[in-house]
Amino acid sequence: MGKLLFFGLLALMVYLLLRKGRGAQRTAEPPKAPEDMVRCARCGVHLPRSESILSGGEFYCCEQHRAEGKS
Ligand SMILES: [Zn+2]
């Protein structure tokens, strides 16, 4: 019975240590950076950089506004 209690406590300690380690790892993770937002040089709408069209150093929301250029 004593042995069983010992192994039970050991298992509990290992479980708690593993849980603690995982928790620390999770908090150590850097927060996901929000995607850069850019402004359409034509209409001024804000959109993620990856969805914008870059032309001549300016961002545009769509091909039409890129063709029309800066207002
Ligand atoms: Zn636009």
PDB file of the backbone (N, CA, C, O) and the ligand in Angstrom, with CONECT records:
HET     ZN  A 101       1
ATOM      1  N   MET A   1       0.850  -1.217   0.000  1.00  0.00           N
ATOM      2  CA  MET A   1       0.000   0.000   0.000  1.00  0.00           C
ATOM      3  C   MET A   1       0.870   1.245   0.000  1.00  0.00           C
ATOM      4  O   MET A   1       0.569   2.228  -0.678  1.00  0.00           O
ATOM      5  N   GLY A   2       1.978   1.192   0.787  1.00  0.00           N
ATOM      6  CA  GLY A   2       2.903   2.320   0.843  1.00  0.00           C
ATOM      7  C   GLY A   2       3.548   2.585  -0.501  1.00  0.00           C
ATOM      8  O   GLY A   2       3.733   3.729  -0.918  1.00  0.00           O
ATOM      9  N   LYS A   3       3.888   1.476  -1.173  1.00  0.00           N
ATOM     10  CA  LYS A   3       4.503   1.572  -2.497  1.00  0.00           C
ATOM     11  C   LYS A   3       3.540   2.223  -3.481  1.00  0.00           C
ATOM     12  O   LYS A   3       3.931   3.079  -4.274  1.00  0.00           O
ATOM     13  N   LEU A   4       2.297   1.814  -3.422  1.00  0.00           N
ATOM     14  CA  LEU A   4       1.267   2.319  -4.330  1.00  0.00           C
ATOM     15  C   LEU A   4       1.109   3.817  -4.143  1.00  0.00           C
ATOM     16  O   LEU A   4       0.995   4.562  -5.116  1.00  0.00           O
ATOM     17  N   LEU A   5       1.104   4.260  -2.880  1.00  0.00           N
ATOM     18  CA  LEU A   5       0.962   5.685  -2.566  1.00  0.00           C
ATOM     19  C   LEU A   5       2.149   6.468  -3.109  1.00  0.00           C
ATOM     20  O   LEU A   5       2.004   7.569  -3.639  1.00  0.00           O
ATOM     21  N   PHE A   6       3.346   5.859  -2.960  1.00  0.00           N
ATOM     22  CA  PHE A   6       4.582   6.487  -3.430  1.00  0.00           C
ATOM     23  C   PHE A   6       4.530   6.699  -4.941  1.00  0.00           C
ATOM     24  O   PHE A   6       4.836   7.783  -5.437  1.00  0.00           O
ATOM     25  N   PHE A   7       4.137   5.652  -5.661  1.00  0.00           N
ATOM     26  CA  PHE A   7       4.080   5.762  -7.125  1.00  0.00           C
ATOM     27  C   PHE A   7       2.964   6.699  -7.562  1.00  0.00           C
ATOM     28  O   PHE A   7       3.053   7.378  -8.585  1.00  0.00           O
ATOM     29  N   GLY A   8       1.918   6.711  -6.758  1.00  0.00           N
ATOM     30  CA  GLY A   8       0.809   7.630  -7.053  1.00  0.00           C
ATOM     31  C   GLY A   8       1.259   9.072  -6.946  1.00  0.00           C
ATOM     32  O   GLY A   8       0.939   9.896  -7.802  1.00  0.00           O
ATOM     33  N   LEU A   9       2.003   9.376  -5.892  1.00  0.00           N
ATOM     34  CA  LEU A   9       2.524  10.726  -5.684  1.00  0.00           C
ATOM     35  C   LEU A   9       3.536  11.091  -6.765  1.00  0.00           C
ATOM     36  O   LEU A   9       3.567  12.219  -7.255  1.00  0.00           O
ATOM     37  N   LEU A  10       4.372  10.098  -7.128  1.00  0.00           N
ATOM     38  CA  LEU A  10       5.387  10.313  -8.158  1.00  0.00           C
ATOM     39  C   LEU A  10       4.704  10.660  -9.485  1.00  0.00           C
ATOM     40  O   LEU A  10       5.101  11.598 -10.177  1.00  0.00           O
ATOM     41  N   ALA A  11       3.684   9.894  -9.819  1.00  0.00           N
ATOM     42  CA  ALA A  11       2.950  10.129 -11.064  1.00  0.00           C
ATOM     43  C   ALA A  11       2.306  11.515 -11.039  1.00  0.00           C
ATOM     44  O   ALA A  11       2.303  12.230 -12.042  1.00  0.00           O
ATOM     45  N   LEU A  12       1.765  11.879  -9.883  1.00  0.00           N
ATOM     46  CA  LEU A  12       1.116  13.191  -9.743  1.00  0.00           C
ATOM     47  C   LEU A  12       2.143  14.311  -9.928  1.00  0.00           C
ATOM     48  O   LEU A  12       1.874  15.317 -10.584  1.00  0.00           O
ATOM     49  N   MET A  13       3.340  14.112  -9.330  1.00  0.00           N
ATOM     50  CA  MET A  13       4.394  15.126  -9.437  1.00  0.00           C
ATOM     51  C   MET A  13       4.850  15.295 -10.881  1.00  0.00           C
ATOM     52  O   MET A  13       5.033  16.411 -11.367  1.00  0.00           O
ATOM     53  N   VAL A  14       5.030  14.150 -11.561  1.00  0.00           N
ATOM     54  CA  VAL A  14       5.450  14.193 -12.970  1.00  0.00           C
ATOM     55  C   VAL A  14       4.377  14.908 -13.791  1.00  0.00           C
ATOM     56  O   VAL A  14       4.683  15.739 -14.646  1.00  0.00           O
ATOM     57  N   TYR A  15       3.114  14.571 -13.516  1.00  0.00           N
ATOM     58  CA  TYR A  15       2.002  15.184 -14.236  1.00  0.00           C
ATOM     59  C   TYR A  15       1.993  16.704 -14.022  1.00  0.00           C
ATOM     60  O   TYR A  15       1.826  17.472 -14.969  1.00  0.00           O
ATOM     61  N   LEU A  16       2.176  17.121 -12.769  1.00  0.00           N
ATOM     62  CA  LEU A  16       2.153  18.558 -12.456  1.00  0.00           C
ATOM     63  C   LEU A  16       3.340  19.278 -13.093  1.00  0.00           C
ATOM     64  O   LEU A  16       3.213  20.396 -13.592  1.00  0.00           O
ATOM     65  N   LEU A  17       4.512  18.605 -13.066  1.00  0.00           N
ATOM     66  CA  LEU A  17       5.706  19.208 -13.669  1.00  0.00           C
ATOM     67  C   LEU A  17       5.535  19.381 -15.177  1.00  0.00           C
ATOM     68  O   LEU A  17       5.892  20.413 -15.745  1.00  0.00           O
ATOM     69  N   LEU A  18       4.977  18.342 -15.813  1.00  0.00           N
ATOM     70  CA  LEU A  18       4.772  18.406 -17.253  1.00  0.00           C
ATOM     71  C   LEU A  18       3.774  19.515 -17.598  1.00  0.00           C
ATOM     72  O   LEU A  18       3.957  20.256 -18.564  1.00  0.00           O
ATOM     73  N   ARG A  19       2.723  19.613 -16.791  1.00  0.00           N
ATOM     74  CA  ARG A  19       1.694  20.628 -17.026  1.00  0.00           C
ATOM     75  C   ARG A  19       2.284  22.024 -16.846  1.00  0.00           C
ATOM     76  O   ARG A  19       1.999  22.942 -17.614  1.00  0.00           O
ATOM     77  N   LYS A  20       3.116  22.159 -15.807  1.00  0.00           N
ATOM     78  CA  LYS A  20       3.754  23.448 -15.521  1.00  0.00           C
ATOM     79  C   LYS A  20       4.685  23.845 -16.670  1.00  0.00           C
ATOM     80  O   LYS A  20       4.716  24.998 -17.101  1.00  0.00           O
ATOM     81  N   GLY A  21       5.443  22.853 -17.151  1.00  0.00           N
ATOM     82  CA  GLY A  21       6.377  23.105 -18.244  1.00  0.00           C
ATOM     83  C   GLY A  21       5.650  23.558 -19.500  1.00  0.00           C
ATOM     84  O   GLY A  21       6.065  24.505 -20.169  1.00  0.00           O
ATOM     85  N   ARG A  22       4.557  22.866 -19.807  1.00  0.00           N
ATOM     86  CA  ARG A  22       3.793  23.246 -20.983  1.00  0.00           C
ATOM     87  C   ARG A  22       3.208  24.642 -20.833  1.00  0.00           C
ATOM     88  O   ARG A  22       3.186  25.427 -21.780  1.00  0.00           O
ATOM     89  N   GLY A  23       2.730  24.939 -19.615  1.00  0.00           N
ATOM     90  CA  GLY A  23       2.127  26.253 -19.369  1.00  0.00           C
ATOM     91  C   GLY A  23       3.140  27.362 -19.543  1.00  0.00           C
ATOM     92  O   GLY A  23       2.838  28.411 -20.111  1.00  0.00           O
ATOM     93  N   ALA A  24       4.375  27.118 -19.038  1.00  0.00           N
ATOM     94  CA  ALA A  24       5.431  28.120 -19.148  1.00  0.00           C
ATOM     95  C   ALA A  24       5.787  28.343 -20.608  1.00  0.00           C
ATOM     96  O   ALA A  24       6.029  29.468 -21.047  1.00  0.00           O
ATOM     97  N   GLN A  25       5.811  27.228 -21.357  1.00  0.00           N
ATOM     98  CA  GLN A  25       6.145  27.325 -22.771  1.00  0.00           C
ATOM     99  C   GLN A  25       5.085  28.170 -23.505  1.00  0.00           C
ATOM    100  O   GLN A  25       5.403  28.975 -24.380  1.00  0.00           O
ATOM    101  N   ARG A  26       3.849  27.964 -23.127  1.00  0.00           N
ATOM    102  CA  ARG A  26       2.757  28.675 -23.792  1.00  0.00           C
ATOM    103  C   ARG A  26       2.876  30.183 -23.540  1.00  0.00           C
ATOM    104  O   ARG A  26       2.708  30.990 -24.454  1.00  0.00           O
ATOM    105  N   THR A  27       3.174  30.554 -22.265  1.00  0.00           N
ATOM    106  CA  THR A  27       3.251  31.980 -21.940  1.00  0.00           C
ATOM    107  C   THR A  27       4.507  32.601 -22.536  1.00  0.00           C
ATOM    108  O   THR A  27       4.557  33.808 -22.773  1.00  0.00           O
ATOM    109  N   ALA A  28       5.550  31.750 -22.785  1.00  0.00           N
ATOM    110  CA  ALA A  28       6.796  32.267 -23.342  1.00  0.00           C
ATOM    111  C   ALA A  28       6.654  32.571 -24.836  1.00  0.00           C
ATOM    112  O   ALA A  28       7.428  33.341 -25.404  1.00  0.00           O
ATOM    113  N   GLU A  29       5.648  31.949 -25.458  1.00  0.00           N
ATOM    114  CA  GLU A  29       5.422  32.186 -26.883  1.00  0.00           C
ATOM    115  C   GLU A  29       5.132  33.654 -27.143  1.00  0.00           C
ATOM    116  O   GLU A  29       4.328  34.251 -26.427  1.00  0.00           O
ATOM    117  N   PRO A  30       5.751  34.243 -28.128  1.00  0.00           N
ATOM    118  CA  PRO A  30       5.453  35.651 -28.401  1.00  0.00           C
ATOM    119  C   PRO A  30       4.037  35.798 -28.962  1.00  0.00           C
ATOM    120  O   PRO A  30       3.576  34.947 -29.723  1.00  0.00           O
ATOM    121  N   PRO A  31       3.364  36.860 -28.593  1.00  0.00           N
ATOM    122  CA  PRO A  31       2.009  37.050 -29.114  1.00  0.00           C
ATOM    123  C   PRO A  31       2.054  37.239 -30.625  1.00  0.00           C
ATOM    124  O   PRO A  31       2.944  37.905 -31.154  1.00  0.00           O
ATOM    125  N   LYS A  32       1.098  36.654 -31.299  1.00  0.00           N
ATOM    126  CA  LYS A  32       1.063  36.738 -32.761  1.00  0.00           C
ATOM    127  C   LYS A  32       0.883  38.200 -33.177  1.00  0.00           C
ATOM    128  O   LYS A  32      -0.089  38.852 -32.794  1.00  0.00           O
ATOM    129  N   ALA A  33       1.819  38.692 -33.954  1.00  0.00           N
ATOM    130  CA  ALA A  33       1.766  40.089 -34.377  1.00  0.00           C
ATOM    131  C   ALA A  33       0.629  40.284 -35.369  1.00  0.00           C
ATOM    132  O   ALA A  33       0.463  39.497 -36.300  1.00  0.00           O
ATOM    133  N   PRO A  34      -0.146  41.331 -35.163  1.00  0.00           N
ATOM    134  CA  PRO A  34      -1.221  41.589 -36.121  1.00  0.00           C
ATOM    135  C   PRO A  34      -0.634  41.988 -37.465  1.00  0.00           C
ATOM    136  O   PRO A  34       0.428  42.608 -37.528  1.00  0.00           O
ATOM    137  N   GLU A  35      -1.315  41.637 -38.517  1.00  0.00           N
ATOM    138  CA  GLU A  35      -0.818  41.946 -39.854  1.00  0.00           C
ATOM    139  C   GLU A  35      -0.804  43.455 -40.078  1.00  0.00           C
ATOM    140  O   GLU A  35      -1.688  44.183 -39.626  1.00  0.00           O
ATOM    141  N   ASP A  36       0.211  43.889 -40.779  1.00  0.00           N
ATOM    142  CA  ASP A  36       0.329  45.321 -41.087  1.00  0.00           C
ATOM    143  C   ASP A  36      -0.883  45.790 -41.882  1.00  0.00           C
ATOM    144  O   ASP A  36      -1.323  45.136 -42.827  1.00  0.00           O
ATOM    145  N   MET A  37      -1.404  46.928 -41.477  1.00  0.00           N
ATOM    146  CA  MET A  37      -2.521  47.518 -42.197  1.00  0.00           C
ATOM    147  C   MET A  37      -1.979  48.682 -43.021  1.00  0.00           C
ATOM    148  O   MET A  37      -1.187  49.492 -42.540  1.00  0.00           O
ATOM    149  N   VAL A  38      -2.424  48.744 -44.266  1.00  0.00           N
ATOM    150  CA  VAL A  38      -1.994  49.834 -45.134  1.00  0.00           C
ATOM    151  C   VAL A  38      -3.230  50.583 -45.618  1.00  0.00           C
ATOM    152  O   VAL A  38      -4.354  50.092 -45.510  1.00  0.00           O
ATOM    153  N   ARG A  39      -3.008  51.757 -46.141  1.00  0.00           N
ATOM    154  CA  ARG A  39      -4.111  52.623 -46.547  1.00  0.00           C
ATOM    155  C   ARG A  39      -4.057  52.794 -48.063  1.00  0.00           C
ATOM    156  O   ARG A  39      -3.000  53.063 -48.634  1.00  0.00           O
ATOM    157  N   CYS A  40      -5.192  52.638 -48.690  1.00  0.00           N
ATOM    158  CA  CYS A  40      -5.276  52.832 -50.129  1.00  0.00           C
ATOM    159  C   CYS A  40      -5.021  54.317 -50.420  1.00  0.00           C
ATOM    160  O   CYS A  40      -5.672  55.193 -49.850  1.00  0.00           O
ATOM    161  N   ALA A  41      -4.066  54.581 -51.314  1.00  0.00           N
ATOM    162  CA  ALA A  41      -3.712  55.964 -51.635  1.00  0.00           C
ATOM    163  C   ALA A  41      -4.816  56.653 -52.434  1.00  0.00           C
ATOM    164  O   ALA A  41      -4.835  57.878 -52.550  1.00  0.00           O
ATOM    165  N   ARG A  42      -5.734  55.860 -52.981  1.00  0.00           N
ATOM    166  CA  ARG A  42      -6.804  56.422 -53.817  1.00  0.00           C
ATOM    167  C   ARG A  42      -8.060  56.737 -52.987  1.00  0.00           C
ATOM    168  O   ARG A  42      -8.559  57.861 -53.023  1.00  0.00           O
ATOM    169  N   CYS A  43      -8.565  55.751 -52.246  1.00  0.00           N
ATOM    170  CA  CYS A  43      -9.830  55.939 -51.521  1.00  0.00           C
ATOM    171  C   CYS A  43      -9.652  55.966 -50.009  1.00  0.00           C
ATOM    172  O   CYS A  43     -10.599  56.276 -49.285  1.00  0.00           O
ATOM    173  N   GLY A  44      -8.468  55.651 -49.524  1.00  0.00           N
ATOM    174  CA  GLY A  44      -8.196  55.765 -48.089  1.00  0.00           C
ATOM    175  C   GLY A  44      -8.667  54.605 -47.245  1.00  0.00           C
ATOM    176  O   GLY A  44      -8.605  54.677 -46.018  1.00  0.00           O
ATOM    177  N   VAL A  45      -9.141  53.530 -47.869  1.00  0.00           N
ATOM    178  CA  VAL A  45      -9.608  52.373 -47.114  1.00  0.00           C
ATOM    179  C   VAL A  45      -8.404  51.629 -46.537  1.00  0.00           C
ATOM    180  O   VAL A  45      -7.348  51.551 -47.164  1.00  0.00           O
ATOM    181  N   HIS A  46      -8.579  51.086 -45.335  1.00  0.00           N
ATOM    182  CA  HIS A  46      -7.509  50.323 -44.712  1.00  0.00           C
ATOM    183  C   HIS A  46      -7.677  48.843 -45.039  1.00  0.00           C
ATOM    184  O   HIS A  46      -8.784  48.308 -44.988  1.00  0.00           O
ATOM    185  N   LEU A  47      -6.576  48.195 -45.373  1.00  0.00           N
ATOM    186  CA  LEU A  47      -6.628  46.775 -45.690  1.00  0.00           C
ATOM    187  C   LEU A  47      -5.299  46.134 -45.327  1.00  0.00           C
ATOM    188  O   LEU A  47      -4.279  46.817 -45.240  1.00  0.00           O
ATOM    189  N   PRO A  48      -5.310  44.789 -45.109  1.00  0.00           N
ATOM    190  CA  PRO A  48      -4.049  44.113 -44.788  1.00  0.00           C
ATOM    191  C   PRO A  48      -3.051  44.282 -45.919  1.00  0.00           C
ATOM    192  O   PRO A  48      -3.415  44.292 -47.095  1.00  0.00           O
ATOM    193  N   ARG A  49      -1.795  44.412 -45.548  1.00  0.00           N
ATOM    194  CA  ARG A  49      -0.732  44.628 -46.532  1.00  0.00           C
ATOM    195  C   ARG A  49      -0.724  43.528 -47.599  1.00  0.00           C
ATOM    196  O   ARG A  49      -0.480  43.794 -48.776  1.00  0.00           O
ATOM    197  N   SER A  50      -0.997  42.283 -47.170  1.00  0.00           N
ATOM    198  CA  SER A  50      -0.932  41.159 -48.112  1.00  0.00           C
ATOM    199  C   SER A  50      -2.028  41.236 -49.172  1.00  0.00           C
ATOM    200  O   SER A  50      -1.907  40.623 -50.233  1.00  0.00           O
ATOM    201  N   GLU A  51      -3.116  41.998 -48.888  1.00  0.00           N
ATOM    202  CA  GLU A  51      -4.215  42.098 -49.856  1.00  0.00           C
ATOM    203  C   GLU A  51      -4.110  43.367 -50.684  1.00  0.00           C
ATOM    204  O   GLU A  51      -4.911  43.589 -51.592  1.00  0.00           O
ATOM    205  N   SER A  52      -3.128  44.194 -50.377  1.00  0.00           N
ATOM    206  CA  SER A  52      -3.010  45.461 -51.082  1.00  0.00           C
ATOM    207  C   SER A  52      -2.149  45.305 -52.337  1.00  0.00           C
ATOM    208  O   SER A  52      -1.452  44.308 -52.523  1.00  0.00           O
ATOM    209  N   ILE A  53      -2.225  46.318 -53.179  1.00  0.00           N
ATOM    210  CA  ILE A  53      -1.392  46.346 -54.382  1.00  0.00           C
ATOM    211  C   ILE A  53      -0.416  47.502 -54.203  1.00  0.00           C
ATOM    212  O   ILE A  53      -0.816  48.650 -54.007  1.00  0.00           O
ATOM    213  N   LEU A  54       0.855  47.180 -54.275  1.00  0.00           N
ATOM    214  CA  LEU A  54       1.900  48.194 -54.105  1.00  0.00           C
ATOM    215  C   LEU A  54       2.335  48.697 -55.476  1.00  0.00           C
ATOM    216  O   LEU A  54       2.698  47.918 -56.358  1.00  0.00           O
ATOM    217  N   SER A  55       2.289  50.010 -55.633  1.00  0.00           N
ATOM    218  CA  SER A  55       2.708  50.596 -56.907  1.00  0.00           C
ATOM    219  C   SER A  55       3.309  51.965 -56.655  1.00  0.00           C
ATOM    220  O   SER A  55       2.664  52.839 -56.077  1.00  0.00           O
ATOM    221  N   GLY A  56       4.516  52.142 -57.081  1.00  0.00           N
ATOM    222  CA  GLY A  56       5.184  53.439 -56.945  1.00  0.00           C
ATOM    223  C   GLY A  56       5.284  53.907 -55.502  1.00  0.00           C
ATOM    224  O   GLY A  56       5.202  55.102 -55.219  1.00  0.00           O
ATOM    225  N   GLY A  57       5.466  52.944 -54.582  1.00  0.00           N
ATOM    226  CA  GLY A  57       5.622  53.290 -53.177  1.00  0.00           C
ATOM    227  C   GLY A  57       4.305  53.570 -52.467  1.00  0.00           C
ATOM    228  O   GLY A  57       4.306  53.922 -51.288  1.00  0.00           O
ATOM    229  N   GLU A  58       3.184  53.419 -53.162  1.00  0.00           N
ATOM    230  CA  GLU A  58       1.867  53.632 -52.561  1.00  0.00           C
ATOM    231  C   GLU A  58       1.085  52.319 -52.586  1.00  0.00           C
ATOM    232  O   GLU A  58       1.288  51.475 -53.459  1.00  0.00           O
ATOM    233  N   PHE A  59       0.173  52.164 -51.596  1.00  0.00           N
ATOM    234  CA  PHE A  59      -0.653  50.964 -51.533  1.00  0.00           C
ATOM    235  C   PHE A  59      -2.038  51.284 -52.081  1.00  0.00           C
ATOM    236  O   PHE A  59      -2.565  52.380 -51.889  1.00  0.00           O
ATOM    237  N   TYR A  60      -2.613  50.306 -52.765  1.00  0.00           N
ATOM    238  CA  TYR A  60      -3.967  50.465 -53.297  1.00  0.00           C
ATOM    239  C   TYR A  60      -4.804  49.256 -52.929  1.00  0.00           C
ATOM    240  O   TYR A  60      -4.284  48.155 -52.747  1.00  0.00           O
ATOM    241  N   CYS A  61      -6.132  49.478 -52.819  1.00  0.00           N
ATOM    242  CA  CYS A  61      -7.017  48.403 -52.374  1.00  0.00           C
ATOM    243  C   CYS A  61      -7.406  47.477 -53.511  1.00  0.00           C
ATOM    244  O   CYS A  61      -7.754  46.320 -53.271  1.00  0.00           O
ATOM    245  N   CYS A  62      -7.356  47.958 -54.731  1.00  0.00           N
ATOM    246  CA  CYS A  62      -7.756  47.137 -55.867  1.00  0.00           C
ATOM    247  C   CYS A  62      -7.047  47.613 -57.132  1.00  0.00           C
ATOM    248  O   CYS A  62      -6.445  48.686 -57.174  1.00  0.00           O
ATOM    249  N   GLU A  63      -7.141  46.789 -58.135  1.00  0.00           N
ATOM    250  CA  GLU A  63      -6.454  47.071 -59.405  1.00  0.00           C
ATOM    251  C   GLU A  63      -6.972  48.374 -60.019  1.00  0.00           C
ATOM    252  O   GLU A  63      -6.201  49.143 -60.593  1.00  0.00           O
ATOM    253  N   GLN A  64      -8.262  48.617 -59.897  1.00  0.00           N
ATOM    254  CA  GLN A  64      -8.858  49.836 -60.479  1.00  0.00           C
ATOM    255  C   GLN A  64      -8.258  51.080 -59.852  1.00  0.00           C
ATOM    256  O   GLN A  64      -7.901  52.027 -60.553  1.00  0.00           O
ATOM    257  N   HIS A  65      -8.148  51.076 -58.526  1.00  0.00           N
ATOM    258  CA  HIS A  65      -7.598  52.258 -57.833  1.00  0.00           C
ATOM    259  C   HIS A  65      -6.113  52.414 -58.147  1.00  0.00           C
ATOM    260  O   HIS A  65      -5.602  53.533 -58.197  1.00  0.00           O
ATOM    261  N   ARG A  66      -5.421  51.298 -58.358  1.00  0.00           N
ATOM    262  CA  ARG A  66      -4.013  51.371 -58.712  1.00  0.00           C
ATOM    263  C   ARG A  66      -3.887  52.044 -60.083  1.00  0.00           C
ATOM    264  O   ARG A  66      -3.001  52.870 -60.301  1.00  0.00           O
ATOM    265  N   ALA A  67      -4.793  51.673 -61.005  1.00  0.00           N
ATOM    266  CA  ALA A  67      -4.763  52.251 -62.358  1.00  0.00           C
ATOM    267  C   ALA A  67      -5.106  53.743 -62.304  1.00  0.00           C
ATOM    268  O   ALA A  67      -4.533  54.546 -63.041  1.00  0.00           O
ATOM    269  N   GLU A  68      -6.042  54.101 -61.429  1.00  0.00           N
ATOM    270  CA  GLU A  68      -6.440  55.507 -61.315  1.00  0.00           C
ATOM    271  C   GLU A  68      -5.356  56.337 -60.631  1.00  0.00           C
ATOM    272  O   GLU A  68      -5.211  57.531 -60.891  1.00  0.00           O
ATOM    273  N   GLY A  69      -4.608  55.686 -59.762  1.00  0.00           N
ATOM    274  CA  GLY A  69      -3.501  56.356 -59.098  1.00  0.00           C
ATOM    275  C   GLY A  69      -3.952  57.209 -57.931  1.00  0.00           C
ATOM    276  O   GLY A  69      -5.111  57.180 -57.518  1.00  0.00           O
ATOM    277  N   LYS A  70      -3.019  57.953 -57.424  1.00  0.00           N
ATOM    278  CA  LYS A  70      -3.242  58.803 -56.256  1.00  0.00           C
ATOM    279  C   LYS A  70      -4.213  59.928 -56.614  1.00  0.00           C
ATOM    280  O   LYS A  70      -4.102  60.546 -57.673  1.00  0.00           O
ATOM    281  N   SER A  71      -5.148  60.178 -55.734  1.00  0.00           N
ATOM    282  CA  SER A  71      -6.113  61.255 -56.001  1.00  0.00           C
ATOM    283  C   SER A  71      -5.552  62.596 -55.571  1.00  0.00           C
ATOM    284  O   SER A  71      -6.220  63.620 -55.716  1.00  0.00           O
TER     285      SER A  71
HETATM  286 ZN    ZN A 101      -9.060  52.118 -52.931  1.00  0.00          ZN2+
END
